[in-house]
Amino acid sequence: MSAVVLELDIGNSSAKWRVLAPERLAGGRIVLADSALCMLLDEHQISAIRVGSVAGQAVEDMVSAVAKRFAIPCYFARSQPFGCGLTNSYQDPSRMGVDRWLAMLAAWRLVQSEVIVVDAGTALTIDLVDRNGCHSGGFILPGRRLILESLTSSTERVRYDGAPDVSIAPGVTTAECVEHGSWLSLLSAIRSVVADCCRRGGRAPRVVLTGGDAPSLMRLAGESDWQLKEELVLDGLALAFADGEAGR
């Protein structure tokens, strides 16, 4: 009987999960807590857990404790100097968020050429991988929620109720101006990086997006050669452990 593996991509505000056996049996998104994790383990009869987490040591300790309670082995991925044909640019790979590393592993395996990897979550991360599989640097910007929180918490008169449609059109209400501006900020950052790569390399690299705001950014961009991969980090997690270089 095949092992039933629970994979967790734990971010700053929620966690994606999926169950493999080895095909994908189920998946979704949860606010990770002891009770939610116990429910997943009970429901799917899990035999091993693989984790990529940027949520901090306390969350990792909670996951480890639950796994120990169920007598299930639990493995945490770590960013590496090399893996799956990809070379990390960080002198100290442990300083790179593992979600970025795993997303790049999966995007590189998918494209096998120059690629820009975008994760639009709590933060907007943009990472560049060249045609030889070398990470050539990246950017970390506030994500949409942080943009909105920063603006509304630091001003007295920028207040509104409700959220307008996703758009980058000029706003005609305060709500539209703020909300549309947040989308414009994210999309402009991505397009700026793409344009710079085009100027330097003479051709447009592939763009692969993931994260909670990625579907909306895809619709706004209207770029037929951009790809949306909602489980990109989880795909990288599976690759990392298959490659044997994941961590512990």
BAMI-281608 format. One record per residue (C-alpha): x, y, z; residue in one letter. Coordinates in nm, 4 decimals, padded with zeros to 6 digits, always signed. Layout:
! BAMI-281608
atom x->X; y->Y; z->Z; type->A
...
This chain:
! BAMI-281608
atom x->+00.0000; y->+00.0000; z->+00.0000; type->M
atom x->+00.1349; y->+00.3463; z->-00.0947; type->S
atom x->+00.2215; y->+00.5943; z->+00.1763; type->A
atom x->-00.0359; y->+00.8671; z->+00.2291; type->V
atom x->+00.1526; y->+01.1948; z->+00.2616; type->V
atom x->+00.0161; y->+01.5232; z->+00.3909; type->L
atom x->+00.1976; y->+01.8206; z->+00.2389; type->E
atom x->+00.1721; y->+02.1615; z->+00.4063; type->L
atom x->+00.2655; y->+02.5008; z->+00.2647; type->D
atom x->+00.2428; y->+02.7199; z->+00.5756; type->I
atom x->+00.2380; y->+03.0922; z->+00.5111; type->G
atom x->+00.2040; y->+03.3932; z->+00.7367; type->N
atom x->-00.1758; y->+03.3962; z->+00.7450; type->S
atom x->-00.2957; y->+03.0514; z->+00.6345; type->S
atom x->-00.1781; y->+02.7150; z->+00.5071; type->A
atom x->-00.2329; y->+02.5213; z->+00.1868; type->K
atom x->-00.2503; y->+02.1450; z->+00.2165; type->W
atom x->-00.2846; y->+01.8430; z->-00.0051; type->R
atom x->-00.2796; y->+01.4672; z->+00.0354; type->V
atom x->-00.0769; y->+01.2474; z->-00.2009; type->L
atom x->-00.0904; y->+00.8694; z->-00.2273; type->A
atom x->+00.0995; y->+00.9169; z->-00.4697; type->P
atom x->-00.1737; y->+01.0844; z->-00.6779; type->E
atom x->-00.3418; y->+01.3923; z->-00.5338; type->R
atom x->-00.6407; y->+01.2811; z->-00.3266; type->L
atom x->-00.7524; y->+01.6089; z->-00.1712; type->A
atom x->-00.6379; y->+01.9593; z->-00.0911; type->G
atom x->-00.7404; y->+02.3022; z->+00.0259; type->G
atom x->-00.6584; y->+02.5950; z->+00.2491; type->R
atom x->-00.6950; y->+02.6241; z->+00.6270; type->I
atom x->-00.6080; y->+02.8543; z->+00.9125; type->V
atom x->-00.3542; y->+02.6233; z->+01.0713; type->L
atom x->-00.4198; y->+02.5271; z->+01.4318; type->A
atom x->-00.3753; y->+02.2158; z->+01.6433; type->D
atom x->-00.7397; y->+02.1130; z->+01.5967; type->S
atom x->-00.7397; y->+02.1692; z->+01.2181; type->A
atom x->-00.4259; y->+01.9625; z->+01.1744; type->L
atom x->-00.5617; y->+01.6816; z->+01.3921; type->C
atom x->-00.8765; y->+01.6744; z->+01.1800; type->M
atom x->-00.6722; y->+01.6347; z->+00.8605; type->L
atom x->-00.4669; y->+01.3535; z->+01.0087; type->L
atom x->-00.7784; y->+01.1721; z->+01.1302; type->D
atom x->-00.9730; y->+01.2144; z->+00.8087; type->E
atom x->-00.7046; y->+01.0989; z->+00.5651; type->H
atom x->-00.5111; y->+00.8355; z->+00.7627; type->Q
atom x->-00.1802; y->+01.0104; z->+00.7014; type->I
atom x->+00.1443; y->+00.8130; z->+00.7207; type->S
atom x->+00.3944; y->+01.1028; z->+00.6775; type->A
atom x->+00.3959; y->+01.4837; z->+00.6816; type->I
atom x->+00.6108; y->+01.7144; z->+00.4669; type->R
atom x->+00.6214; y->+02.0830; z->+00.5485; type->V
atom x->+00.7416; y->+02.4061; z->+00.3955; type->G
atom x->+00.6832; y->+02.6843; z->+00.6477; type->S
atom x->+00.7620; y->+03.0543; z->+00.6819; type->V
atom x->+00.5401; y->+03.0986; z->+00.9870; type->A
atom x->+00.8087; y->+03.0732; z->+01.2542; type->G
atom x->+00.9357; y->+02.8271; z->+01.5118; type->Q
atom x->+00.6210; y->+02.8204; z->+01.7248; type->A
atom x->+00.4125; y->+02.6908; z->+01.4351; type->V
atom x->+00.6756; y->+02.4328; z->+01.3434; type->E
atom x->+00.6834; y->+02.3175; z->+01.7042; type->D
atom x->+00.3039; y->+02.2814; z->+01.7035; type->M
atom x->+00.3098; y->+02.0735; z->+01.3848; type->V
atom x->+00.5904; y->+01.8561; z->+01.5239; type->S
atom x->+00.4008; y->+01.8031; z->+01.8484; type->A
atom x->+00.0818; y->+01.6965; z->+01.6698; type->V
atom x->+00.2778; y->+01.4626; z->+01.4429; type->A
atom x->+00.4467; y->+01.3093; z->+01.7458; type->K
atom x->+00.1082; y->+01.2640; z->+01.9164; type->R
atom x->-00.0110; y->+01.0655; z->+01.6134; type->F
atom x->+00.3248; y->+00.8825; z->+01.5797; type->A
atom x->+00.3642; y->+01.0173; z->+01.2258; type->I
atom x->+00.7080; y->+01.1167; z->+01.0888; type->P
atom x->+00.7265; y->+01.4864; z->+01.0035; type->C
atom x->+00.9852; y->+01.6451; z->+00.7739; type->Y
atom x->+01.0566; y->+02.0155; z->+00.7228; type->F
atom x->+01.2015; y->+02.1480; z->+00.3975; type->A
atom x->+01.4837; y->+02.4025; z->+00.4115; type->R
atom x->+01.6275; y->+02.6236; z->+00.1409; type->S
atom x->+01.9393; y->+02.4667; z->-00.0076; type->Q
atom x->+02.2470; y->+02.5824; z->-00.2067; type->P
atom x->+02.1488; y->+02.3482; z->-00.4925; type->F
atom x->+01.8577; y->+02.1241; z->-00.5800; type->G
atom x->+01.6717; y->+01.9795; z->-00.8775; type->C
atom x->+01.9045; y->+02.1586; z->-01.1205; type->G
atom x->+01.8596; y->+02.4963; z->-00.9502; type->L
atom x->+02.1386; y->+02.7043; z->-00.7926; type->T
atom x->+02.0624; y->+02.9407; z->-00.5058; type->N
atom x->+02.2202; y->+03.2892; z->-00.5186; type->S
atom x->+02.2203; y->+03.3362; z->-00.1392; type->Y
atom x->+02.5566; y->+03.2878; z->+00.0304; type->Q
atom x->+02.3580; y->+03.1635; z->+00.3300; type->D
atom x->+02.0598; y->+02.9733; z->+00.1831; type->P
atom x->+01.9005; y->+02.9410; z->+00.5272; type->S
atom x->+01.8223; y->+03.3142; z->+00.5051; type->R
atom x->+01.5910; y->+03.2582; z->+00.2076; type->M
atom x->+01.2259; y->+03.1838; z->+00.2849; type->G
atom x->+01.1671; y->+02.8217; z->+00.1968; type->V
atom x->+00.8473; y->+02.9117; z->+00.0096; type->D
atom x->+01.0539; y->+03.1099; z->-00.2424; type->R
atom x->+01.3011; y->+02.8243; z->-00.2851; type->W
atom x->+01.0287; y->+02.5629; z->-00.3329; type->L
atom x->+00.8355; y->+02.7822; z->-00.5790; type->A
atom x->+01.1525; y->+02.8275; z->-00.7837; type->M
atom x->+01.2219; y->+02.4526; z->-00.7850; type->L
atom x->+00.8768; y->+02.3839; z->-00.9267; type->A
atom x->+00.8840; y->+02.6706; z->-01.1772; type->A
atom x->+01.2279; y->+02.5698; z->-01.3043; type->W
atom x->+01.1153; y->+02.2089; z->-01.3470; type->R
atom x->+00.8057; y->+02.3338; z->-01.5314; type->L
atom x->+00.9786; y->+02.5794; z->-01.7672; type->V
atom x->+01.3408; y->+02.4577; z->-01.7922; type->Q
atom x->+01.4352; y->+02.8036; z->-01.9136; type->S
atom x->+01.4511; y->+03.1632; z->-01.7953; type->E
atom x->+01.1586; y->+03.2253; z->-01.5622; type->V
atom x->+01.0221; y->+03.4887; z->-01.3268; type->I
atom x->+00.8531; y->+03.3343; z->-01.0227; type->V
atom x->+00.5871; y->+03.5455; z->-00.8499; type->V
atom x->+00.4252; y->+03.4567; z->-00.5180; type->D
atom x->+00.1457; y->+03.7017; z->-00.4381; type->A
atom x->+00.0544; y->+03.6442; z->-00.0762; type->G
atom x->+00.1099; y->+03.8427; z->+00.2430; type->T
atom x->+00.4271; y->+03.9610; z->+00.0711; type->A
atom x->+00.4798; y->+03.9862; z->-00.3031; type->L
atom x->+00.7981; y->+03.7990; z->-00.3915; type->T
atom x->+00.9495; y->+03.8096; z->-00.7378; type->I
atom x->+01.2439; y->+03.5804; z->-00.8126; type->D
atom x->+01.4462; y->+03.5509; z->-01.1314; type->L
atom x->+01.5957; y->+03.2263; z->-01.2591; type->V
atom x->+01.8199; y->+03.2367; z->-01.5666; type->D
atom x->+01.8308; y->+02.9912; z->-01.8546; type->R
atom x->+02.0997; y->+02.7876; z->-01.6752; type->N
atom x->+01.8911; y->+02.7357; z->-01.3640; type->G
atom x->+02.0743; y->+02.9945; z->-01.1534; type->C
atom x->+01.8760; y->+03.2196; z->-00.9234; type->H
atom x->+01.9865; y->+03.5696; z->-01.0228; type->S
atom x->+01.8119; y->+03.7597; z->-00.7441; type->G
atom x->+01.4702; y->+03.8786; z->-00.6481; type->G
atom x->+01.2461; y->+04.1294; z->-00.4768; type->F
atom x->+01.0245; y->+04.1251; z->-00.1683; type->I
atom x->+00.7476; y->+04.3859; z->-00.1531; type->L
atom x->+00.4406; y->+04.4335; z->+00.0655; type->P
atom x->+00.1505; y->+04.2249; z->-00.0583; type->G
atom x->-00.1919; y->+04.3694; z->-00.1236; type->R
atom x->-00.3235; y->+04.3265; z->+00.2296; type->R
atom x->-00.0168; y->+04.4966; z->+00.3754; type->L
atom x->-00.0483; y->+04.7836; z->+00.1279; type->I
atom x->-00.4082; y->+04.8401; z->+00.2337; type->L
atom x->-00.3313; y->+04.8089; z->+00.6054; type->E
atom x->-00.0387; y->+05.0500; z->+00.5795; type->S
atom x->-00.2435; y->+05.3108; z->+00.3982; type->L
atom x->-00.5541; y->+05.2958; z->+00.6147; type->T
atom x->-00.3646; y->+05.2755; z->+00.9440; type->S
atom x->-00.1402; y->+05.5725; z->+00.8624; type->S
atom x->-00.4019; y->+05.8173; z->+00.7367; type->T
atom x->-00.7061; y->+05.9783; z->+00.8950; type->E
atom x->-00.9289; y->+06.0313; z->+00.5923; type->R
atom x->-00.8694; y->+05.7199; z->+00.3831; type->V
atom x->-01.1687; y->+05.5216; z->+00.5060; type->R
atom x->-01.4350; y->+05.3302; z->+00.3152; type->Y
atom x->-01.6754; y->+05.0384; z->+00.3436; type->D
atom x->-01.6865; y->+04.7383; z->+00.1131; type->G
atom x->-01.4470; y->+04.6330; z->-00.1611; type->A
atom x->-01.5011; y->+04.7245; z->-00.5264; type->P
atom x->-01.4392; y->+04.4916; z->-00.8181; type->D
atom x->-01.0811; y->+04.3894; z->-00.8924; type->V
atom x->-00.9522; y->+04.6496; z->-01.1379; type->S
atom x->-00.6632; y->+04.8827; z->-01.2187; type->I
atom x->-00.8904; y->+05.1515; z->-01.3682; type->A
atom x->-00.8647; y->+05.4989; z->-01.2147; type->P
atom x->-01.1001; y->+05.5140; z->-00.9184; type->G
atom x->-01.3903; y->+05.7549; z->-00.8781; type->V
atom x->-01.4493; y->+05.6769; z->-00.5099; type->T
atom x->-01.2073; y->+05.6452; z->-00.2201; type->T
atom x->-01.2685; y->+05.2701; z->-00.2137; type->A
atom x->-01.1856; y->+05.2342; z->-00.5833; type->E
atom x->-00.8820; y->+05.4617; z->-00.5605; type->C
atom x->-00.7323; y->+05.2591; z->-00.2759; type->V
atom x->-00.8290; y->+04.9092; z->-00.3899; type->E
atom x->-00.7466; y->+04.9632; z->-00.7576; type->H
atom x->-00.4229; y->+05.1300; z->-00.6553; type->G
atom x->-00.3170; y->+04.8239; z->-00.4589; type->S
atom x->-00.3677; y->+04.6014; z->-00.7621; type->W
atom x->-00.1871; y->+04.8525; z->-00.9837; type->L
atom x->+00.1084; y->+04.8534; z->-00.7459; type->S
atom x->+00.1471; y->+04.4748; z->-00.7562; type->L
atom x->+00.0984; y->+04.4407; z->-01.1293; type->L
atom x->+00.3290; y->+04.7323; z->-01.2089; type->S
atom x->+00.6073; y->+04.5761; z->-01.0015; type->A
atom x->+00.5808; y->+04.2476; z->-01.1897; type->I
atom x->+00.5647; y->+04.4152; z->-01.5293; type->R
atom x->+00.8646; y->+04.6333; z->-01.4436; type->S
atom x->+01.0759; y->+04.3256; z->-01.3666; type->V
atom x->+00.9598; y->+04.1567; z->-01.6879; type->V
atom x->+01.0424; y->+04.4674; z->-01.8928; type->A
atom x->+01.3880; y->+04.4916; z->-01.7376; type->D
atom x->+01.4578; y->+04.1273; z->-01.8211; type->C
atom x->+01.3466; y->+04.1914; z->-02.1792; type->C
atom x->+01.5841; y->+04.4876; z->-02.2098; type->R
atom x->+01.8770; y->+04.2881; z->-02.0761; type->R
atom x->+01.8055; y->+03.9553; z->-02.2415; type->G
atom x->+01.6311; y->+04.0533; z->-02.5615; type->G
atom x->+01.3275; y->+03.8345; z->-02.4999; type->R
atom x->+01.0475; y->+03.8011; z->-02.2499; type->A
atom x->+01.1014; y->+03.5329; z->-01.9849; type->P
atom x->+00.8200; y->+03.3050; z->-01.8805; type->R
atom x->+00.6246; y->+03.4211; z->-01.5761; type->V
atom x->+00.4773; y->+03.1721; z->-01.3272; type->V
atom x->+00.2467; y->+03.3008; z->-01.0530; type->L
atom x->+00.1186; y->+03.1514; z->-00.7307; type->T
atom x->-00.0329; y->+03.2797; z->-00.4052; type->G
atom x->-00.3739; y->+03.4005; z->-00.2946; type->G
atom x->-00.3774; y->+03.7131; z->-00.5124; type->D
atom x->-00.2292; y->+03.5418; z->-00.8180; type->A
atom x->-00.5617; y->+03.4564; z->-00.9922; type->P
atom x->-00.6713; y->+03.8206; z->-00.9795; type->S
atom x->-00.3330; y->+03.9386; z->-01.1045; type->L
atom x->-00.3547; y->+03.6920; z->-01.3931; type->M
atom x->-00.6933; y->+03.8321; z->-01.4959; type->R
atom x->-00.5705; y->+04.1894; z->-01.4697; type->L
atom x->-00.2508; y->+04.1219; z->-01.6635; type->A
atom x->-00.4245; y->+03.9526; z->-01.9554; type->G
atom x->-00.0957; y->+03.7908; z->-02.0577; type->E
atom x->-00.1498; y->+03.4643; z->-02.2434; type->S
atom x->+00.2037; y->+03.3395; z->-02.1782; type->D
atom x->+00.1888; y->+03.3864; z->-01.7991; type->W
atom x->+00.1025; y->+03.0716; z->-01.6046; type->Q
atom x->-00.0967; y->+03.0334; z->-01.2838; type->L
atom x->+00.0076; y->+02.7426; z->-01.0604; type->K
atom x->-00.1868; y->+02.7559; z->-00.7357; type->E
atom x->+00.0047; y->+02.4656; z->-00.5780; type->E
atom x->+00.3491; y->+02.5746; z->-00.6978; type->L
atom x->+00.5081; y->+02.5688; z->-00.3505; type->V
atom x->+00.3598; y->+02.2265; z->-00.2785; type->L
atom x->+00.4884; y->+02.1032; z->-00.6143; type->D
atom x->+00.8326; y->+02.2257; z->-00.5139; type->G
atom x->+00.7986; y->+02.0550; z->-00.1770; type->L
atom x->+00.7383; y->+01.7210; z->-00.3470; type->A
atom x->+01.0368; y->+01.7802; z->-00.5773; type->L
atom x->+01.2648; y->+01.8753; z->-00.2900; type->A
atom x->+01.1986; y->+01.5545; z->-00.0999; type->F
atom x->+01.2208; y->+01.3438; z->-00.4147; type->A
atom x->+01.5609; y->+01.5037; z->-00.4794; type->D
atom x->+01.6754; y->+01.4136; z->-00.1283; type->G
atom x->+01.8019; y->+01.7639; z->-00.0505; type->E
atom x->+01.5046; y->+01.9037; z->+00.1409; type->A
atom x->+01.6391; y->+01.9440; z->+00.4931; type->G
atom x->+01.5076; y->+01.7623; z->+00.7950; type->R
